[in-house]
């Protein structure tokens, strides 16, 4: 399959790695939560699509941006040497993915609540097939790539095909692994290809009392990724006990999207007082690197959230953190 034409490599880099005009600092010095469906976006790249960069003053390891595709519109074909996890916020459409070594494109139809992850450096294009705007959240390992290769345009100009990752993406069906038992983190481990539908409503496997989930490790479990780790967690406000909860921290930052229910997070940075942040379905919030945190469902409710982090980078160099403290908010 031939390489698509359209945006130059520089323009593709600006579309994918560029900074949107909307800046969180214009709204508040620190936005603890944002409403991802309503957060303001603005056309600020060569593709002309409305974009907003989220948490740029707090995220150093991953990029998070909200991109809106107008009714009947599409993104330009693009690729990048950064892993990416996409959560569909609103709308419906499809994504084409392809590599030059294959004659046919892989197509994935999506709607709100679905998750996609193009394999590393795979060409892909998102198409909005609805009569209203579609919106998605893109989280990438772009900052890590740029730190190693700061030269402009490099991340979008390589022709290398990661064949093993591509095969994982197109052939792996979403399925829990048969490993581990109750109370084991392995019991909720899942392997997925490019596409995981309905993370909002899909049935989850129980991990422990009052807790269910999906864990996708950066060991090739999702589209062959080795940097980005993804989890879906559901907690019951009544049966998830205080004994199971604890403040902890790790060297990777985390982007959370609340999928259902409501709850709160207790957060503390070194040298600062503990603070409590309340959130509900449709919110995005961030836990910074090495920030103590604990997430809880509100009483008499169940909450479900997505979390994405570049944990694979740190696990790969043996830096896993995991410091636990007993302090909690009143």
Residue, then its C-alpha position, 0 to 999 in steps of 0.5 A: x500500500x502506498x504512503x498517503x499524500x496530503x499533509x507534509x511531515x512538518x504539518x503532520x507533526x504540527x497536527x499531532x504534536x502541536x500545541x492548541x491555542x486553548x490553555x488551561x491557565x486561561x481558565x484557572x491556575x490549576x484545573x483539578x477536573x475538566x468536563x471532557x465533553x464540554x471543554x473548549x477546543x479551537x482550530x489551531x493546527x494545519x489540519x483545521x480541526x478543533x483541538x485542546x491540549x489538556x494538562x500541559x502544565x502538569x504532564x511531562x511524560x504523556x500528552x493529552x489532547x481533545x480533538x473534535x471532528x466536524x460532522x462528516x469530517x476526518x483527520x488527515x492520515x498520520x503516523x507517529x513514533x509514539x504510542x497512543x490510546x484513544x477514548x471516544x468521548x462523543x459521536x460515531x465513525x470509523x478508523x482506518x489503519x494500514x502499513x505500506x507492507x499490506x494491501x488492505x486497510x484494517x477498519x474499526x467502527x466506533x462510537x462513544x465509550x470505545x477505545x482504540x490504539x493504533x500500533x506504533x508508526x501505523x498510518x491511521x485516519x479517523x472519519x466522523x460518519x455522523x451528522x454531529x461533531x465527534x470528539x475523542x481524547x488522545x493520550x500519547x507517549x509523545x513527550x518521551x519520544x521528543x525527549x530522545x529525538x527533539x528534532x522536529x518532524x522525526x517522529x512522523x517521518x520514519x518509514x519503519x514498519x513494526x510488523x510484530x506490533x501490527x500483527x498483534x493489533x489486527x489479530x488479537x481479540x479482546x480477552x481476559x488471560x486465564x492467569x491468576x486467581x481472586x485478589x491477584x492483579x493477573x486475574x483482570x489482565x486482558x490482551x487486546x488488539x487495536x480496538x476495545x469496544x464499550x469500556x463504559x458498559x462492558x462486563x468486568x471481571x472481579x479482582x477483589x471485594x468491591x473491585x472489578x477491572x481490566x489491566x492492560x500491561x505494557x508488555x504488548x497487551x494492547x496493540x503491541x504497546x510497551x510504554x503506555x499502560x491502561x486500566x479500567x477500574x470499578x469500585x463499590x462505595x459500600x463493599x470496597x473497604x477502608x482496609x483495601x484503600x491506601x495513599x500511594x505514589x509512583x514515578x509515572x503520572x496518570x490521566x484519569x477519565x471517569x466513565x460512570x458514577x462519582x467519587x473522590x481522590x485524596x491527593x498530596x504532594x511532598x511538603x503540602x497538605x492533603x486535599x480532596x478532589x471530587x469527580x463524576x462521570x465525564x470528568x478528567x483529572x490528573x495525578x502528577x508524578x510522585x504525587x500521593x493518591x487514593x481513589x474512592x467511590x462515593x457512598x452508595x454508588x459504584x464508580x468506574x474510571x479509565x487510567x492511562x500512564x507511561x508506566x512501561x518506560x519506568x518498569x523497563x528501567x526497574x523504577x516502579x515506586x509503590x510507596x504506601x502511607x497510612x494518612x487519609x483525609x477526614 
